[in-house]
C-alpha cells in the first residue's frame, strides 16, 4: 500500500533571516487581531447508500433476493471534506425488522476491526470502502424485512448533525427458492494402460461456483465414475468408436472427444440409469495436459445432459475460461434455459436480448456489480471480493466472467417454473428424501421391446456415426421424438421397411455442424438392418446389421463372499456366448436398492473378467451386479447373487472461514461447510454440527453465525454424519482478539 506524505513548505523556515522572522510575527499578530474568526464547523458524515447483494446487485436493489442464500449488506458513507491524512476510523451497526419487530441484536461490520476509514471519497469496487455485513440465517427467511444502518452510533466523531448517519432500506423481499439437483459423472478412460479421470477438486470447483453464483438456496448432488476407453489398457475394456484425432507417434491411441462422451452419457442415462433419472446430468472428462479440445463443453436443453472437460492432474484457480468451475456453470446454465452471450464474437446462437454491450455484467451506467462470497476451503486466497461491471457474463466465451443480473433473474425464473419434485431413492438403509429436479420426457420405466439409437450426424458432410445401439426390454426414459428430416429405418432381410421413425437431431449449445442422435424407438422383430436416412442427402448415411439371435450371459460371479468391504478390489467373472458368432462387448451395472434402480459402472468391456473397486459403490444391505452383453444391437444379461457392501463415511468440507483468520471479539464469524456422502448425497443441515475446542457446541447447519466466541485461539470442527451415523470431520483454526 502506497505511503502518503505531507507536502513540505515551499519556504523552509531555516532559510528565513532573523529580521524577516520578526516582521512575519508582527504581520501575524495584526492579522490575528483584526481578522479573528470562529473555527469552522466539523465536517459532516452522511450515509449515501445501502446495497443488499447475494451475487449481483445495483444500488437500487433491483435484483431479487432468494430465501436461504448467503446475503451481504454494503453501507456507503461519505463526508463533506476529503481527508487522506486524518480520516475518521469509524464503526457502524445494522438492525433488522420483520413486521415491525426486531430480528435480534444489531450486527457489527464484518470489516477487519469492525471499522473503516472514511476519507470522503470512495470506490464501490473496493470491499473496504464501505461497511459490509452478512445477514444471519433468521434474517434471510422467506418474506419481507426492513434494515436500518447507523454509522458512528456512539458519536465518536464530532458533528453538528447526526440525523443523516442513518439509512433505512425500505421493504426487502426474500423470494422462495428451489434447490438444484445434479448428478456428476466423472468419465474415466484408459490410455496406454493408465486411467485418466477428472479430480475431486474439479468437481469441488464446479459445486462451489454454482453455490456462490447461482440463485439457489441449496445444491444437492451425487457423483460417480463411469469407466470407458478409446484403446488398449488393462481391465479388458475395448474402445468405442472415438471421433477424436488426438494421437501421435508417442501416443497412437485416440482419446475421447466431446462427441464420444456426450453420446455415450445420453445413451447410458436414458437406457439404463433408472436411479433418479430426472436429475440434471453433467459429465466431466479429463484430457492429457498437452491436448486441448476445440470445444470446452456442450449441453442439451431437452435431455438435461451437459459435458465439459478439464486437464488431468492440473489445478486452475484463476478466472480463465479453462477453469472447470467456469465450464460447469456455463454448461449447466444451458440446461437451465440460457443461450450464449456475445463477447468474443464466436459464441453460437447468442441471446439477442442480452442488454449490455460486449457481454459485460453491467453497462457504463447500470451500476451492477458482482459479489463473490468466496471459498477458502478451495484455496485460502478465495475470500470475499467485488466483481467489477466490466467483467463478462458467464454464458460468454471470455475470461473473467461472473453472472449478470439478466442471467441471474432468468435462471431464477426458469428454476421456479421448470424444476419439478420427485422422490430420490437412497441406499437401502437410508430414508427417502424429497429433492427438486428437472424433467422433460414422455414416460419413465417403460417395459417392452425397444431400440436405443445414439450417435452423431455431420450435417455439412451428411455422414452419421452410430456409437451406441442397444435393444432393451426395459428403458429408463423415452425422449420426446420430434419428426424431422432424418429417419431411423428398421428393415428386414429383403430391405423392406418395417418401421420409419422420423426425428430431429439434437443441437448442442455450440451450434456447430455436428448434431446428436438421441432416440429410443420400438423395435420390430424381424429387423435385419438399422439405417439412418437423410431427406437432405436423399440417401442412407449410416447402417448397422442386426443378427437374428441375442447373446446369452450366465454365471456372473465374484471372488469374495456376499459381504463386500467398504474398500476392496473385487474380481467379477462370467461366461457368455452369441449364437450368431458375433463379437460381444459388455456393460456393467450396479444396484444398491435391491434391483429397483441401476447405474453404469463401466462400458465397452471385452473378455470375461472385470475388477470393481468397492470404494466407488454405495453401501447397501442388498445389492446386485448386472452384466449386459451386446452383439452390436441385441442384448442379453445376467445378475449376480445379492450381496451387501459396507457403507462409507461422509466427507466434511469447510468453505469458510479460512484457516488462520483473525476476528475481533463480538464480530460475527461465518461458518460455512458441507457434508457429502456416497450413499446419501449432500447431507442436510440436521447432519452437520459445529463445535469449538474452547466454547463447545456452536450449532448445526451448513451455515451458522456465532458472534461472541471467547478471546483466544479456536479449533473449529465440522462433523458430518450420514444416516447410518458414520462421520467425517474437517477443522480450521481461527483467533479471536480483544481489540
N, C-alpha and C positions, 0 to 999 in steps of 0.2 A: 504494500500500500504506500502511495507517494506521501512524503512528509511535507506538510505546509509550513512555510517560513514567513514570519512577519517582514514586511518591506522595511529596509533601512532608510534613515533620513537622507535627503539629498544634500544636507549641510551638516556633516558630523560636528558635534559640539566641540571636539578637540581643536578644530581649525578656526574657532572664533576667538578674537582677541579679548583681553580683559575689558577694554573700553567699550567694545561692542556689546559685551555681556551686560554692562551697566545700563547702556541705552535700551537694550531689549527689556531689561527688568522694569525700567520706568514706563516704557510703552505698554507693557502688560498690565502694570498697576493702574495706569489711566484707563485702559480699555476695560479692565475688570470692574472699575468703579462706575464707569458711565454706561456700560452695556450689560450689566448683570441680569441674568435671566434664570428662570426656574429650570431644573433638569427635565429632559424630555420624558414623556410617559414610557413605561416599559413596553416593548414590542408585544403585540397581541398574537396568541396562538389560536388557530382555527382548525376544526375538523372539516375536511373538504370532500370526503367520500367514504363509503362503506361498501365493500365488494364481497359477495358470498360465492365461492367457487368450489367446484368439485373436480374439474378437469379443464374447462374452458369457460370464460365469462367476460362480460364487458362491465363498465362502471355503472350501467343501469340495471344490472342483474336480470338480463332478459333471457338467459339460458335456463331451462327448467332444472329444478333440483330433484334428485332421486332419493327416495327414502332408503336409509341404511348405508349410503355410500359416504366415504370419508369426506368431510366438508370443512373448508377453511374460510376464515373471515379476515380480510385485509382492511385496515383502517388508515386512511391517509390524512396527514396533518401538515400544516404549513405555518409560517409566521410572517409578519409584515416585513421584517428586516432580515436579509440573508446574512448569515454569520458563519464563516467556516472556521473561526478561531476559538470562539467560546460558545458553542451551541448548547442549549439545554439538553440534559440527559434525562429523559422522562419515561414514565411508565403509563399504563392505561388499564382499563378494565372493561369487560364485556358482560352484559346481563342479557338473559333470555326470558321470554314470557310466552305462555300459551294460554289463551282465553283470559288474559289479564293476570294470570298467576305466575309467580316466579318459577323458573325451571331449576333453581338451585343457586348455590353460591356463585358470585361473579367470577369470571375467568380472568386469569392473568395472561399477559402476552407470552407466546412461545419463542419470541426472540431471545437470543443469548442474553442472560442477565435480566430478562423481562423488561428491558428498556431499549430505546433507540435514541440516537442524536437527532434533534430537529434543527436542520440547517436553514430551513426556509425555502429551499428548493428540493425537489425530489424526482426520482425516476421510477416509474411503475415497474420497469423491468428489473429493478433491484429488489430482492426479497426484503432486505432490512431497511429500505427507505419507507417502510410502512410497518405499523404494528400488525402482527398476524396471530390468529387464534385458531385452534382446532376445536370444533364443536363436539361435546360428549354424545354418547350413544342415545341418551334420552332426549336430546335436543333435535336429533335428525330422524325422529319417527314420523310416520305419515301424518299429515295435517299441516296446520298453519302456526307459525310462530312470529314474534317480532323480536328484534335485537336493539339494544341500546349500548353504544360505546361512549366511554368518557375518558378523555386524555387528562393526564395530571390530576387524578381525582383528589389527591391530598393538597393540591395547590402549592406544590414546591416551587413552582416558577411564578414570580410576581406578575400579575396582570391587572388591568383595570376592569376587564370584562371576561368572566369565566363562562358566560352563557353559551358561547359558540365553541366550547370544548366538548359539547355533547352532540351526538348524531343518532337518530333513530332510523331503522332500516325500512320501516313500513312493513306490510304483511309479506312474509315469505312462505311459500307453499312447497312442502315436500310431497312430491307425487309418488304414487305406488310404483314399485319396480319389480320386474320378474328376474329370476336367476337365469343364467345361461348354462346349458348342459352340453358338455363336449366329450367326445372320445378322441384321444390322441393315439394314432397308430405310428409306432416307430418302425418304419420299413427298414429291415436289415437284409443284407445280401452278402454272399461270399465272392471274393475276388482274389485270385491267386492263393487260395487257401486261407485267407484272412477274412474275418467278419467285419464289415463296415456298417456302422449304425450311428444314428444321432445320439448325443449325450443327454443325460438327465438335465444338465444345465441348459441345453437348448429348449427343452420343454418348460423349464422354470422361467426362462426369459419370456416366452410367449404368454404364459399364465400371468406373470407379473404385469406385463404391459396391458393385457386385457383388463385386469383388475384396476389398474391405475387410470386407464384412459376411457374405457367404455362406460356407458350409462347403465351400469348394473350394480345391484347391491351385493350379489353373491355369484361366484363361479364354482360350479361343481363339475369335476372332470374325472375320468378314468383313463388309464393308458396301458398299452400292452405292445408287444413286439410281434410282427409278422416277418418270418424268415423266407426269403426267396433268393434267386440268384440269376446272374447273367453269364455264367460259365465257370465250370470246374469247381474244385474245392472239396472240402470234407462233407460228411453227413449226407452224401449222395443226393444232392439237390441239382436237378437239371435246369438249364436256362430256359426261361420263357422267351418268346420272340422279341428280343430287345431291339428297339429302334435306334439306340444311341450309337454314335460313331466314335466315342471316346476310347480309342485304342491306339497303341503304338507298338514299336518293336519290343520295348521292355514289358509292356502290358498288353498282349494281343487280345485279351478277353474284353468284351464290351462291358460297359456298366449301364445300369438302368437310366433311362431318360425320364423326363417328367411324364410323357405319354405312357410309358411302361407302368409307372407307379399308379397313375390316376385310373387307367382302365382296370388294372388288377384290383385296386381297392373298391372301385364301383362294383365290379363283378362279385368279389368276395362278400362285400357288405350285403348286397341285395339278394344274393343266393343263399348264403349260409348264416349271416350274422343275426340270429334271432334274439340275441342278448341286447335289449334296449335299442332296437334298430332305428328309432326315431331321433336319436341324438345327432347333433352336428358332428361330422367326422373331419378330422384334419390329419392327413398323412404327412409325416416328415421323413425325408430320406437324406442321407449324407453322401457327399461326393469327395473323392480324394482331393487333397489341398491344391493340386496342380490343375484341377479341372473346374471350369465354370460353365454352368448350364446357361444357354441363351435366354431362358425364361426362369424367373425365380419362383414361380408358383402359378397355380390356376385354380379356378373354382367353378362349381356348377350350382346355380341357384336352386334348380328344381330338385336336385338329388341330394343336396345338403352335404356334399363332399368337396373338400379342397385339399390341395397338396402344396408343399413347399420344400426347399432344400436348404441344407447347411453344409459347411465344410467339416469333415471328420477331424476330430482332435484339435479343433480351434475354439477359442472363446472370443466373441466380438461383443464388446461392451459399449461402443460408441454409437452414434446415431446414423450410421451408414445404412444404406438400403439392404446390405447383406446381413444385417443383424436378424437372427431368427425371430426375435420378438416383433420386429417391423414386418417381416414377411408374413408371420402368423396373423397379426392384427389386420393387415391388408387383405389377405385372402378370406379370413373369416368375415371381414366387412362385406365382401361379395356375397357370402352366404346369407347375410342379413340385408340383402337388397341394394347394396351400394355399388354404383358404377364407378369407373375411373374418374379422377380429377386431373385436368390437363395441367402439366407443369413442364416436362421435357419436350412435349410435342409428339412423343412416341406412344403415349397411352392410348390403347384401343378403346373405341366406343365410349368416349368421355361423357360425363354428365353435362349437358348443355345449359343446365340451370344453376350450376355452381356459381355463387355470387361474387367471388373475389378473384382479381386478376393474378395470373401466374401460379394459381393453385395455393396461394397463401391462406393461412388460417384467419387472417384479418386484413382488410384493406387499410389504406393510409388513414382513413377517418372513422374506422369502425370501432376502435378501442378494444377489440377482442385480444385477449392474451391467454395462453395456456398455463396450467398449474400442475406440476408433476409432484405427487406426494412422495416419490422416491421408494427405494427398496434396498436398504443397507444389507439385507440378507444375501442379495446377489453380489453386491460389492459395496464396501464402506463409502465409496465416493458417490453412490446413488442416494443423494439427500434431496430435500426439498429444493425445487428450482422453478423459476419463472420461464415460460416458453414465449419468446417474443413473437409479435404478429407477422414477422417476415418469414417464419418457418412455414412449411407447406403442409397440406392435408395428407393424412396417412394413405389415402386412396390414390395418390400420385406415385410417380417413379423417382422423385427427387430425394436426396438425402435430407437430414434434419426435418423430420416430419412429426406432426402431432395431430390430434383430432380437432377439427374446426367446429364451431357452433352448428354449422349446417349439417355436417355428418353426424355429430353427437345427437342432435334432435331427430334426424331421420332414423338413425339406428334405434333410438329410444322408442319412437312410434312404431317401428317395424316389430320390435320385440313384444310390445304390448298387444299388437293385433295379430301377429302371425306365429307366435310361440304358444304351443298347447301344453297340456299337462297329461302325463301318463305315469304308470307305475314302474319304477325301476325294480328289476329282480336282483336282489343282492345275493350273496353267498347263502347257502342253505341254513347257516347258523345265525344269520343276521336278520334284523327286522326289515320290513318293507318301508321305503321312503318315497314320498311324493317328490317328483322332480319336474322342472319346467323344461320342455324340449320342443323341437320343431318337427313338423310333419308335412308332407306333400305327396302322398302316394294313394293309390287306389284302394289297396287292401293289404292285410297282414296275415302271415301264417298260412298261405294258400297251399292246399294239397291237390295234387293232380299229376299231370304229365306235362312238364314244362321244359323249355329250352332257353338257357341263358346265353345271350349273344353280346359280347363286349369286344370292342376294338376301336380303330380309328379310320377316318377317311380323309385323304388329302384331296380337298375339293378342287385344287388347282390342277393336279395331275389325274384326278379321278381314279385313284387307286385306294383300295381298302386293305387293312390288316386286321385279322381277327385274332386276338390274343387270348380270349377266354371264351370257350364254348363248352357248355355242360348241360346234359339232360338230367333233370331232377324231378323227383316226386314231391318234394317239399321245397318251397322257397320262402324267404323272409318277407319280401315286398315285391309287388309288381309295379314297376314305374309307369307313370302315365305315358301312353304312346300317342303322339300327335302325328296324324298322317302327313306325309311329305313326299319329296322327290326321290326317296330311296326306299328299297324294299328288302325284307328278309324273305327269301323264297325257300320253301320246302318242296323238294322234287323227288319223285320215285325213281326206280331204276331205268325207266323209259324216258326220263326227264319231263314227265308230266307234272304240272304244278299241283301240289296237294294243298298248299296254303300260300297266301301272299299277304305279308304284313307290311303295309306302308308306314314309314316312320320319318321323323325329322331328327337329324343328328343333334347332339348337344353341343352348343357353342360354349367354350370355356370363357373365362373372363378376359382373355388376351386378344380375342378377335382375330386369330391367325388363320392360316389356310387349312389347318388340321382340326377336324371336329371329331366328336366321340360317338361311337355306337354304344348304347346302353339300354338294352331291351331284354325283357323276359316275355316269351310268347308261348302259346300252347303248342306242344309237339304233336305231330301226326304220325301214327305208326305206319311203317312202310316207307318212311323218308330215307332216301339213299344219298342225298346230297343237300347241303345248305349253301345257298348262294346269296351274295349281296348284289342287288341290281340297282343301277343308277339311271333315272329318267334323263339326267343331264347328258351322260355319255351314251345312253341308249344301248347299254351292254352290261354284262356282269362284270363287277370289279373285284370280286373275291369269291372263292368257292372252297368248300370243305367236304370231303367224303364222309359218309356215315355208314359204319359197319352194321350188319344185321343184328348182332348179338351184343349183350352187355358183359362187362368183366365181372368176375366173381372174386370176392375177398373172403378169406377165412382165417381163423386162429390169430387174431390180433392180441399179442401178449406182451408183457414187460417183465424185466428181470428182478423184480422186488416183490415183497408181499403186498397186500392190499392197503397197508398203512404207509403212505409215502411221506417222508420227512419234509420239512419246510425248505430245505436246500439240499439237492442231490441231483446226480445225473442218472436219469432212468433211460434204459435202452429198450425201445419198442422193436418188435419183430413180427412179421406176418408172412402169410403165403397168399398169392393171388394168381389168377390166370385169365387170359382172354380167349374165348372160343374161336375168335377170328384171327388170332395170332398178332394182334396189334400191340405196339409198344405201349406200356402203361406208365402214367405218372400219377402221383398221389397228393392229396391234400389232407392234412391232419387237423382235426378239430378237437376242442376241449369243452366239456360241460361241467360246471360247478354246481348245478342245481338239479341233479337227478334227471338229466336229459331234457329239461324244459327249454333250455336255450344253449346255443353253441357259439364259439368264436374260433377263428382260424389261428393256429399256431405256426404252420408252415405250408408252403405250396410248391409244386414242381418237384416233389421228391421222387427219386428213382431208387431202384434196388429194393431191399426187403427189410431194412433196419433204419431206425432214426433215434437220435438221442434227444431227450427233453430235459430241460433244466427246471426242476420243480420250484425254484425260486421265482419263476415267472408265472406260476399257476396260483390262482385264487385258492385259499384254503376252503375245504369243503368236507362234509361228512359223507357225501355220496356223489362222486364224480365219475365221468367216463371219458375215454378217448374214442374218437370215431375216425376211421381211415376211409377216405373216398378214393376209389380208383377211377381213372378217366382214360378212355382209349382214344381220345380226341373229341368225342361227343358223348357217347354212352357212359354211364357211371354205375358202379356198384359199391357197396360199403359194408363195413363190419364194425361193431362196437366192442370195446374191451369189457372185461368184467368190472363191476363197480369197485371203487376204491375211495379212500379218504386221503386228503392232503392236509398236513398241518398248516395252521394259519400263520400269517406273518405279522409282526408288529408294525404299527404305522410309523411314518416318518414325520417328525416335527420340524418346522422351519420358521424362524423368526425373521420377519421382514423389517421391523422397526422395534427398538432403536438400534443404532449402530453400536457395535462393541466398543467400549471405551468412552461413550458420550458422557458429558458432564452437565448437570442441571442445578439450578438454584432451588433451595428448599421452598416448597409451596408451588413450584412450577409444575404444570401438568406434563406428565410423561406418557406419550402414546406407545402402547404395547400392541403390536400387530403381529399375528402369527397364524399358521395354518397347520393342519394335520392331513396327511394323505395316506390312504390305506388301500392296498391292492384289492381287498375284498369289498370295502365299503365306500371307496371313492374319497371325496373330500369330506372330512368329518365336520359335523355341525358344531355350533357353539357349546352345546352341553358337554361335548367331549374334549374341550380344550380348557385347561386350567393353568393359571399363572401363580407364581409364588416368588418371594424374596427370601434370601437366607437371613436377612435382618428383620423383616417385618412380617414374615409368614405369608399366608394366603392373600392374594391380591384380587382374585375374581376369576370368572370364566368367560370364554368367548374369544372370537378371533380378533376382537378389537376392544381394548379396555383403556381407561384413562385415570390411573392413580395419580393424585395431586399432592399428597403430603407424605411422601416417602421420607424416612428419617435420614438425618445427615450421616454420610459415610459412604463406603463402597458396598454396592449391592450386586450379588449374583442373581440375576433374574432367570427363572426357569419356566419354560413352557412344557407341559406334559400333554401329549395327545394320546387319548385312549380309544381303542376301537370297540366294537360291540361284543367282543369276547374278552374285553378288559386287558388286552395286551397294550403295552405303552411304548411310546417313543418320546425322547426328550431333546430339547435344544436349550442352550444357555447363552446369555450375554452378560457382560459386566458393565455397570454404569456407576457414576459417582454423583452424590448429592452434596452440594456445598451450602454453608450457612448464608453466604452472600455472593 
